Amino acid sequence: MSYLKWMILPLVAMLVAAAPLMARASVPHSRVPTVSAEELARQRDAQVPVTISAPGTMSQLSELAATDIPTLPSAALPQLPEPSIETPLKRLFCVEYARARSGLAVFGDAKFWWGRAKNLYARMTKPMENTVMVFSGSKRLKKGHVAVVTDIVSKREIRVDQANWQNHGEIDHATPVLDVSARNDWSKVRVWDMRSGGFGAHVYAISGFIAKELVRQAAND
């Protein structure tokens, strides 16, 4: 009897130790779901909207079209001077000031400058720096007006230096001028009003812009 006891006890111990392993082996393995290559491609190509956390984030920019993203300038624009008024020693008229600043040998009232510059200087419809902008004659500007372009701010805005715009013989520096023409052809403009600190309500007709480049010179030059 003692012999059988010593033979059975080790066998029982082995069965008790192996029971957890047998129970684990009896549990069926859960199957890992498989995805076909076509399904992976479909999920990859699907455009899932990105949640925008705040304006201006990279996730928001990723959803914008190319035309919606603003184009940054290649170089920073220089700081433009503030409009200012200079009081000269003597009263100045717009024509003598524009002539001295530009070097154009054009004379007479400002409204005649555009016609008199024909075949003598380069004339253009769009502003360029150092060109003379010619205001057409009108009821408000009976003799016309001329101003020197100093800066091109944008396709709709420039800065000019001019004299006697306020009829005080003064010099107005860095005066903003805004193109208000329907076709952006600079045929109509509004001029900054120094007193109110904004663009004036009047719209002025522009004949064009005169450049110093000579078109015709005297034969004996």
VOMILUM-649031 format. One line per 5 residues: number of its first residue (from 1); their letters; for each residue y, z, x of N, C-alpha, C. Coordinates in pm, 1 decimal. Atoms other than C-alpha are relative to their C-alpha. Layout:
NUM> A> Y/Z/X/Y/Z/X/Y/Z/X ~ ...
//
This chain:
1> MSYLK> -120.4/0.0/84.6/0.0/0.0/0.0/123.5/0.0/86.8 ~ -115.1/-2.7/-90.8/235.0/86.9/281.4/19.1/-132.0/71.7 ~ -9.2/131.4/-65.0/148.3/-241.3/445.8/69.5/-101.4/-88.2 ~ -65.5/94.4/92.6/250.4/-442.4/138.3/147.6/32.2/-18.0 ~ -141.6/-38.8/14.9/569.7/-242.3/108.5/83.0/-53.7/114.5
6> WMILP> -76.7/50.1/-114.1/675.1/-333.5/459.2/5.9/-152.3/0.4 ~ -4.0/146.6/7.7/595.9/-700.9/390.0/94.8/-48.9/-110.3 ~ -80.5/43.8/114.2/780.8/-718.2/56.4/148.7/28.5/20.8 ~ -141.3/-38.1/-16.2/1102.0/-535.9/155.8/80.9/-105.1/78.0 ~ -79.3/106.6/-68.2/1216.0/-799.3/412.8/17.8/-124.9/-84.9
11> LVAML> -10.1/119.4/83.6/1137.7/-1077.1/165.5/106.5/18.3/-107.9 ~ -100.8/-26.9/101.9/1352.7/-909.1/-102.7/140.1/-6.4/60.5 ~ -132.2/2.6/-67.2/1638.1/-863.9/144.0/45.8/-142.7/25.5 ~ -35.5/140.2/-25.8/1629.2/-1235.5/234.4/43.8/-69.2/-128.2 ~ -37.4/63.2/126.9/1637.8/-1333.9/-132.7/137.6/46.6/-47.3
16> VAAAP> -131.8/-51.6/40.8/1938.6/-1105.8/-200.7/110.7/-65.1/80.9 ~ -102.4/60.8/-86.6/2131.4/-1251.3/94.3/22.4/-146.4/-34.5 ~ -11.7/143.8/28.5/2062.3/-1611.3/-10.5/49.4/-29.7/-139.7 ~ -39.2/24.2/139.1/2160.6/-1562.0/-376.5/139.2/-60.6/-12.9 ~ -132.8/63.5/14.0/2539.9/-1634.9/-334.2/1.0/-144.9/40.4
21> LMARA> 0.7/139.8/-45.0/2465.6/-1951.0/-140.1/-65.4/-89.3/-103.1 ~ 67.0/80.6/101.3/2227.9/-2072.3/-408.8/86.9/-17.9/-123.4 ~ -90.7/11.2/116.0/2482.2/-1994.2/-682.7/110.9/-99.2/26.7 ~ -106.6/94.9/-35.6/2754.6/-2185.0/-495.6/-49.6/-142.3/-2.4 ~ 55.1/135.7/-3.0/2525.1/-2481.2/-452.2/-27.2/-52.0/-139.1
26> SVPHS> 29.6/44.7/135.3/2452.4/-2485.8/-822.5/122.4/-46.7/-75.9 ~ -123.0/42.6/67.7/2821.3/-2538.7/-916.3/28.8/-144.6/36.1 ~ -24.0/142.8/-30.4/2893.5/-2915.5/-945.1/138.0/-18.0/62.2 ~ -127.1/31.5/-66.6/3167.9/-3052.6/-717.8/91.2/-76.3/-96.7 ~ -96.8/73.9/82.0/3486.2/-3160.8/-897.0/31.5/-131.8/66.7
31> RVPTV> -21.7/133.5/-55.0/3545.9/-3530.8/-850.0/147.7/-22.3/28.2 ~ -137.5/33.6/-37.7/3864.2/-3641.3/-668.1/36.4/-132.6/-63.5 ~ -35.3/126.7/66.8/4041.5/-3902.0/-877.8/36.4/-107.3/101.2 ~ -28.7/113.1/-89.1/4061.5/-4240.5/-709.1/103.8/-89.9/-65.3 ~ -104.6/91.0/47.1/4356.8/-4481.7/-736.7/-20.5/-133.3/67.9
36> SAEEL> 21.6/132.9/-55.5/4318.4/-4852.8/-691.5/121.7/-46.4/77.4 ~ -110.4/55.4/-78.2/4531.5/-5055.3/-451.8/106.4/-59.9/-90.4 ~ -97.4/58.3/92.0/4691.0/-5233.2/-747.0/88.6/108.3/-60.6 ~ -76.7/-109.1/59.0/4794.1/-4898.8/-900.5/99.3/57.8/100.6 ~ -91.8/-49.2/-103.5/4944.5/-4780.0/-569.0/119.1/-93.7/16.9
41> ARQRD> -108.6/96.6/-13.6/5145.5/-5101.6/-541.2/95.4/7.0/-117.5 ~ -85.6/-9.1/118.0/5267.3/-5065.2/-898.4/89.6/123.0/6.5 ~ -79.3/-121.3/-12.4/5381.9/-4707.0/-836.5/106.7/-13.6/107.3 ~ -96.1/18.4/-108.5/5550.3/-4808.4/-513.1/116.6/-86.4/-43.2 ~ -104.8/92.2/42.1/5743.8/-5091.6/-674.7/81.1/52.1/-115.9
46> AQVPV> -73.9/-52.2/115.5/5847.3/-4888.1/-976.9/126.8/67.9/48.1 ~ -128.9/-57.3/-36.3/6217.7/-4791.7/-956.2/23.7/124.0/-84.8 ~ -21.4/-125.9/70.1/6240.0/-4426.0/-1051.8/143.5/43.2/21.9 ~ -139.0/-41.4/-17.1/6602.1/-4316.8/-1119.6/10.0/127.3/82.4 ~ -23.3/-116.9/-84.6/6734.3/-4070.9/-861.1/97.6/92.8/-70.3
51> TISAP> -88.6/-96.3/64.1/6888.4/-3756.0/-1000.9/122.7/22.9/87.1 ~ -124.7/-17.9/-73.0/7254.8/-3733.2/-898.5/40.7/145.7/-9.2 ~ -34.5/-141.5/-0.9/7340.1/-3383.0/-790.1/150.2/22.4/-2.7 ~ -146.0/-15.7/-3.1/7711.2/-3434.1/-729.8/61.8/-134.2/30.2 ~ -66.8/127.8/-29.5/7962.2/-3721.6/-718.1/15.6/-21.3/149.4
56> GTMSQ> -20.5/33.7/-139.3/7973.4/-3900.7/-387.6/-117.1/29.9/91.1 ~ 114.5/-28.9/-83.9/7627.3/-3794.3/-266.3/-70.8/-129.2/38.1 ~ 73.1/117.9/-44.4/7395.4/-4032.5/-83.7/-90.7/-53.2/-109.7 ~ 85.6/47.3/108.3/7162.9/-4041.0/-385.8/77.8/-84.6/-98.3 ~ -82.8/79.0/91.1/7449.7/-4170.2/-596.7/31.8/-135.4/61.3
61> LSELA> -31.5/126.4/-65.3/7545.7/-4435.2/-342.1/-120.4/-93.2/0.3 ~ 119.0/84.1/-2.1/7184.3/-4555.6/-335.6/-18.5/-74.7/-130.1 ~ 14.5/65.7/129.8/7210.2/-4647.9/-704.8/112.2/-98.7/-27.9 ~ -111.8/89.9/23.7/7540.2/-4834.9/-675.3/-33.1/-139.8/48.8 ~ 13.4/138.2/-45.0/7549.1/-5211.0/-651.9/91.4/-22.4/118.8
66> ATDIP> -80.1/28.3/-119.0/7695.7/-5370.9/-341.8/146.8/-18.8/-33.8 ~ -138.8/23.8/39.2/8008.8/-5469.1/-532.8/71.3/127.2/-40.2 ~ -60.9/-124.8/42.6/8063.7/-5109.4/-646.1/38.3/89.7/116.9 ~ -28.5/-83.6/-114.9/8071.4/-4958.7/-298.6/126.6/-50.5/68.0 ~ -124.3/46.1/-61.4/8424.3/-4972.6/-153.2/-19.8/-36.7/145.4
71> TLPSA> 5.9/44.0/-138.2/8469.0/-5157.3/172.7/103.0/76.8/80.8 ~ -91.3/-76.2/-83.4/8618.9/-4937.6/441.6/72.6/-92.9/96.9 ~ -71.1/84.9/-95.9/8890.6/-5089.0/664.9/-61.2/13.0/138.1 ~ 56.1/-2.7/-134.8/8782.2/-5180.2/1015.7/81.4/89.2/92.2 ~ -86.5/-87.0/-80.0/9079.0/-4985.6/1154.9/97.7/68.3/-93.5
76> ALPQL> -92.7/-75.4/84.0/9306.9/-4722.2/1011.9/139.1/-62.2/6.2 ~ -135.5/53.4/3.9/9647.4/-4845.3/897.7/95.7/98.9/65.6 ~ -97.1/-91.6/-59.2/9937.5/-4704.6/1097.6/81.2/68.9/-108.5 ~ -80.7/-75.2/95.1/10147.5/-4444.3/924.9/129.8/-73.9/-27.1 ~ -121.2/73.1/36.0/10423.9/-4621.8/735.3/117.6/96.1/-8.2
81> PEPSI> -117.5/-87.4/10.7/10775.7/-4481.8/759.4/43.2/17.0/-144.4 ~ -52.3/-25.4/133.7/10934.0/-4329.1/452.9/126.4/-82.7/-23.3 ~ -125.4/71.6/29.3/11208.0/-4529.6/276.7/120.5/87.6/35.6 ~ -118.3/-75.4/-41.8/11544.6/-4428.2/416.3/123.3/-88.8/-7.9 ~ -128.2/69.9/9.7/11912.3/-4523.0/401.9/82.1/29.6/124.9
86> ETPLK> -87.5/-12.4/-116.6/12137.2/-4586.9/700.4/140.5/-46.4/-38.1 ~ -139.5/38.5/25.0/12515.5/-4595.5/677.1/58.6/-57.6/128.1 ~ -53.5/60.9/-122.6/12651.4/-4844.6/933.2/148.5/29.7/17.8 ~ -141.3/-23.6/-28.1/12993.3/-4827.9/1096.4/88.9/-84.8/-89.0 ~ -75.5/86.0/90.7/13109.8/-5115.6/877.4/-92.3/-50.4/-110.0
91> RLFCV> 77.7/48.8/114.6/12997.8/-5252.9/543.8/-72.8/-128.3/38.0 ~ 80.3/116.9/-31.8/12716.7/-5503.4/583.1/-42.9/-71.4/-127.3 ~ 55.1/81.5/108.4/12607.5/-5789.0/357.4/-143.3/-38.8/37.2 ~ 141.5/28.0/-24.7/12245.0/-5888.2/319.4/-21.6/-119.0/91.5 ~ 21.4/121.6/-78.4/12286.8/-6231.6/477.8/25.6/22.3/148.3
96> EYARA> -29.1/-21.4/-141.8/12447.9/-6116.5/802.0/-103.0/94.0/64.2 ~ 101.9/-89.9/-53.2/12195.8/-5838.3/842.6/-132.4/-74.8/20.4 ~ 124.5/75.8/-12.0/11896.8/-6067.9/776.3/8.1/-103.1/111.7 ~ -17.9/98.5/-106.1/12038.2/-6328.9/1012.0/-12.1/66.9/137.0 ~ 6.5/-71.4/-127.7/12080.1/-6072.4/1293.5/-141.6/49.5/29.2
101> RSGLA> 135.1/-52.5/-19.3/11733.3/-5924.0/1241.2/-103.4/-109.2/23.5 ~ 102.6/105.0/-5.2/11541.7/-6250.7/1201.3/28.1/-107.3/102.7 ~ -35.4/107.6/-90.7/11732.1/-6485.4/1427.9/10.9/-136.0/-66.7 ~ -13.2/127.6/71.5/11748.9/-6753.1/1157.9/145.1/-45.3/-0.8 ~ -133.9/57.8/2.4/12047.8/-6981.8/1184.3/23.1/-66.3/-135.5
106> VFGDA> -23.7/48.2/135.9/12095.1/-7015.9/809.6/123.2/72.3/-52.3 ~ -127.8/-57.9/41.7/12434.5/-6960.0/648.3/22.2/-25.1/-149.8 ~ -32.1/12.9/142.3/12589.2/-6930.9/304.8/-62.0/113.0/-80.6 ~ 55.3/-102.1/87.7/12494.8/-6721.1/6.1/-153.2/2.3/8.8 ~ 144.9/-18.0/-14.6/12141.8/-6586.3/2.0/-79.9/-96.2/-87.4
111> KFWWG> 75.5/87.1/90.7/12037.0/-6801.8/-294.0/-15.1/-141.5/53.6 ~ 8.1/134.2/-58.4/12094.9/-7113.3/-79.8/-91.5/-3.8/122.3 ~ 78.1/-2.2/-123.7/11880.9/-7002.1/214.4/-130.6/-77.0/-12.4 ~ 128.5/67.3/15.5/11555.5/-7136.2/74.4/15.6/-151.5/13.0 ~ -21.8/144.3/-7.8/11689.9/-7487.8/27.4/49.5/-43.8/136.2
116> RAKNL> -57.0/38.7/-129.1/11881.9/-7491.3/355.2/-97.6/16.9/115.8 ~ 101.1/-16.4/-104.6/11578.4/-7380.6/554.8/-103.0/-112.4/0.0 ~ 96.8/110.0/9.1/11382.4/-7687.2/442.0/16.0/-95.3/117.4 ~ 5.0/90.7/-114.5/11280.3/-7913.9/731.7/60.8/60.5/126.8 ~ -55.6/-65.7/-118.2/11431.5/-7660.4/972.7/-89.7/115.4/44.7
121> YARMT> 88.9/-111.9/-28.3/11212.1/-7352.3/950.7/-123.7/-7.6/-89.3 ~ 123.0/-4.6/79.8/10863.4/-7283.2/824.1/24.8/81.7/-125.6 ~ -15.4/-69.9/127.3/10865.1/-7186.4/455.8/-138.3/25.5/-58.2 ~ 131.8/-36.3/53.7/10576.8/-7009.2/286.4/15.8/78.4/-129.1 ~ -3.2/-69.9/129.1/10488.2/-6856.5/-47.5/-51.8/143.0/9.2
126> KPMEN> 51.9/-134.7/-19.3/10314.2/-6543.6/89.4/73.9/68.4/114.6 ~ -76.1/-70.2/-103.5/10482.0/-6273.0/298.1/-76.2/11.7/131.6 ~ 48.8/-30.1/-133.7/10432.7/-6230.1/670.6/102.9/89.0/66.6 ~ -93.4/-87.7/-69.5/10584.7/-5972.9/901.6/105.7/-82.3/72.3 ~ -116.8/60.6/-64.9/10930.8/-6067.5/1034.4/49.8/-125.4/-70.6
131> TVMVF> -56.2/110.8/77.6/10980.5/-6335.8/771.1/112.0/53.5/-89.1 ~ -110.4/-37.3/88.4/11284.8/-6336.6/543.2/-38.3/-35.0/-143.0 ~ 29.7/21.1/141.0/11217.7/-6293.5/172.8/128.1/-38.8/-72.5 ~ -118.1/53.1/67.5/11460.8/-6496.4/-39.4/-10.0/25.3/-149.6 ~ -9.7/-24.0/144.1/11553.9/-6368.0/-385.3/81.5/-113.7/-62.9
136> SGSKR> -71.4/107.2/69.1/11655.4/-6643.8/-624.9/125.0/55.7/-67.9 ~ -119.0/-40.7/72.1/11997.4/-6634.7/-786.1/-29.9/24.8/-146.8 ~ 21.0/-33.8/140.0/12013.3/-6478.9/-1132.9/125.8/67.4/-53.8 ~ -114.9/-68.3/56.9/12251.5/-6304.9/-1369.9/25.4/133.2/70.0 ~ -12.7/-128.5/-68.3/12181.7/-5978.7/-1192.2/32.1/-18.4/147.8
141> LKKGH> -26.0/32.7/-140.8/12181.8/-6133.7/-842.8/67.6/-136.5/4.8 ~ -71.6/127.8/10.2/12449.6/-6400.0/-872.3/-1.8/-78.7/131.0 ~ 3.3/67.4/-130.2/12446.2/-6475.4/-498.6/-137.3/4.0/64.9 ~ 133.0/-14.5/-58.5/12078.6/-6405.0/-449.1/-5.4/119.8/93.1 ~ 15.8/-111.0/-94.2/11951.6/-6167.0/-185.9/-105.3/-39.3/102.9
146> VAVVT> 100.0/22.7/-104.9/11757.4/-6174.2/143.2/-35.9/134.5/63.2 ~ 50.0/-121.9/-63.2/11544.3/-5906.2/308.6/-102.7/-38.6/105.7 ~ 92.1/27.6/-110.6/11334.5/-5887.7/626.0/-128.7/78.2/-21.0 ~ 129.9/-63.8/18.1/10961.9/-5815.4/587.4/-39.1/71.8/128.6 ~ 36.2/-78.8/-118.0/10856.5/-5535.9/823.3/-147.8/37.8/3.6
151> DIVSK> 140.7/-40.6/3.8/10505.1/-5438.4/706.3/-69.7/-60.5/-121.3 ~ 85.1/44.7/109.7/10223.5/-5582.5/494.9/-93.1/116.8/-33.6 ~ 79.2/-115.7/40.6/10071.0/-5289.9/305.3/-129.9/-45.0/-66.6 ~ 115.9/54.0/69.9/9834.1/-5484.1/77.7/37.9/-137.7/-52.4 ~ -30.9/131.4/53.8/9812.3/-5817.0/-101.4/103.9/6.3/-111.0
156> REIRV> -98.3/-16.5/106.9/10047.1/-5673.8/-363.9/123.0/79.1/44.2 ~ -111.4/-86.2/-39.4/10283.7/-5457.4/-158.6/40.4/-24.2/144.7 ~ -55.2/15.9/-134.1/10509.6/-5496.9/143.8/112.6/101.0/19.3 ~ -119.3/-78.3/-32.1/10792.1/-5309.9/318.3/104.4/-95.2/56.5 ~ -109.3/84.9/-50.3/11130.9/-5465.7/389.7/115.3/87.3/46.7
161> DQANW> -130.8/-54.7/-37.4/11453.6/-5379.1/566.3/104.6/-93.1/-59.1 ~ -100.9/82.1/66.4/11762.8/-5498.5/385.2/135.0/71.4/0.9 ~ -135.7/-56.3/3.6/12136.4/-5449.0/360.0/63.6/-28.0/-135.3 ~ -83.4/13.6/118.7/12367.3/-5397.2/63.9/-78.9/-16.8/-129.8 ~ 76.3/10.0/124.1/12087.8/-5376.8/-193.3/62.6/84.5/-109.5
166> QNHGE> -62.8/-88.4/96.5/12272.4/-5091.7/-361.5/150.9/-25.3/-12.2 ~ -141.4/40.2/6.4/12609.8/-5267.9/-319.1/94.7/102.4/62.7 ~ -83.9/-94.8/-72.3/12738.7/-5000.4/-81.4/15.0/-38.7/146.8 ~ -5.9/42.6/-139.0/12709.1/-5197.7/240.6/-96.8/74.1/89.3 ~ 94.3/-82.7/-75.2/12422.6/-4969.6/346.1/-117.8/-83.3/49.9
171> IDHAT> 125.4/61.1/-45.2/12096.6/-5052.0/525.1/-115.0/82.7/-55.3 ~ 117.2/-67.3/56.1/11776.6/-4966.7/339.1/-120.9/-35.0/85.9 ~ 116.7/20.2/-87.1/11480.2/-4920.7/572.1/-129.8/29.6/-73.6 ~ 135.7/-21.5/53.7/11110.5/-4946.3/480.1/-1.2/5.2/-152.5 ~ -5.5/3.8/146.9/11186.5/-5036.2/117.8/-127.6/-63.5/-55.3
176> PVLDV> 119.5/60.3/59.4/10863.3/-5091.4/-80.3/37.0/-109.8/-100.2 ~ -15.8/110.6/94.5/10840.5/-5420.4/-271.5/-138.0/-32.3/-55.8 ~ 127.8/19.5/68.3/10566.9/-5484.2/-527.0/-4.7/-135.8/-68.8 ~ 21.1/128.9/68.0/10434.7/-5822.8/-636.5/-55.4/26.1/-139.4 ~ 43.6/-19.9/138.8/10405.8/-5824.6/-1016.8/-31.5/-132.1/-68.3
181> SARND> 33.3/130.0/58.8/10327.2/-6192.4/-1066.1/-144.4/1.1/-49.0 ~ 133.9/2.1/59.6/10022.4/-6273.5/-1278.7/-104.1/-55.5/96.1 ~ 94.4/65.8/-90.7/9862.4/-6487.7/-1005.1/7.4/53.7/142.1 ~ -15.4/-57.1/-134.0/9957.9/-6269.5/-709.4/54.5/-105.2/97.6 ~ -58.4/104.0/-83.9/10171.6/-6555.3/-574.2/138.7/37.9/51.7
186> WSKVR> -127.5/-52.3/-49.6/10477.9/-6340.1/-494.5/120.3/-75.8/-56.1 ~ -114.0/66.4/64.5/10700.8/-6528.7/-736.3/87.3/99.4/-76.2 ~ -74.0/-103.2/71.0/10807.4/-6207.1/-912.4/-29.7/135.5/63.4 ~ 19.1/-128.9/-66.1/10864.0/-5863.7/-761.6/84.7/108.7/-66.5 ~ -80.4/-117.2/33.5/10989.7/-5516.3/-833.2/30.1/73.0/130.3
191> VWDMR> -47.0/-60.3/-124.8/11186.3/-5324.8/-569.6/14.3/150.6/-19.8 ~ -9.9/-145.8/1.9/11176.7/-4954.5/-487.6/144.2/44.0/-20.4 ~ -133.0/-54.6/26.1/11470.7/-4758.7/-623.5/14.4/132.5/75.5 ~ -17.3/-118.8/-84.1/11593.8/-4504.1/-369.7/42.2/122.2/-81.4 ~ -52.3/-114.0/75.3/11765.8/-4287.9/-629.0/-106.6/67.2/-86.2
196> SGGFG> 101.8/-56.9/88.5/11474.7/-4243.7/-869.0/-130.7/29.9/72.3 ~ 124.7/-21.5/-72.9/11201.4/-4250.6/-605.3/-118.2/-72.1/-60.9 ~ 106.6/80.6/59.2/10999.9/-4519.5/-786.1/44.4/-144.8/-8.3 ~ -34.4/140.8/12.0/10988.3/-4892.1/-846.2/94.1/-20.5/-118.4 ~ -95.4/28.4/104.8/11279.4/-5023.5/-1047.3/-61.9/-78.7/-113.7
201> AHVYA> 52.3/68.5/118.6/11230.6/-5166.7/-1394.0/26.5/-149.9/2.5 ~ -37.3/141.8/-1.3/11393.8/-5502.7/-1313.7/-101.5/-81.7/80.3 ~ 87.8/94.9/-67.7/11177.3/-5799.0/-1214.4/85.5/-113.1/56.1 ~ -81.9/99.6/-67.0/11326.8/-6040.2/-962.4/-84.6/-120.4/39.7 ~ 68.0/123.0/-39.9/11231.9/-6402.5/-897.3/18.5/-21.7/150.1
206> ISGFI> -1.5/23.3/-144.1/11144.8/-6492.2/-538.5/-18.8/-149.3/27.1 ~ 13.8/141.7/-37.3/11200.4/-6838.6/-390.0/-111.7/-18.6/101.2 ~ 103.9/10.2/-102.4/10972.2/-6774.1/-93.0/38.3/78.1/123.9 ~ -19.1/-71.2/-125.7/10957.6/-6654.0/266.2/25.8/-101.4/111.7 ~ -39.2/89.8/-108.7/11119.3/-6814.4/571.7/-39.2/63.3/132.6
211> AKELV> 40.4/-46.7/-132.3/10968.0/-6780.6/919.6/90.8/-60.4/106.0 ~ -89.4/45.7/-105.9/11159.5/-6817.1/1242.9/-52.5/-121.8/71.3 ~ 57.1/115.9/-67.9/10922.5/-7085.0/1367.6/77.1/-127.5/-37.2 ~ -79.2/120.9/24.2/11128.3/-7400.6/1407.8/-89.7/-116.9/-36.2 ~ 70.3/123.1/38.8/11009.8/-7713.0/1230.5/66.5/-120.2/64.3
216> RQAAN> -74.1/112.4/-59.4/11280.2/-7939.7/1364.7/103.0/54.5/97.9 ~ -99.1/-36.8/-97.9/11493.1/-7907.6/1675.7/89.3/-120.6/31.2 ~ -90.2/109.1/-37.9/11790.0/-8108.1/1795.6/-60.6/-80.5/114.9 ~ 61.4/89.2/-98.4/11701.2/-8407.5/2010.6/39.5/36.0/142.6 ~ -45.3/-33.1/-134.0/11903.1/-8274.8/2305.0/-39.9/140.9/42.4
221> D> 42.9/-133.8/-39.1/11734.6/-7928.9/2310.3/-96.3/-9.3/119.6
//
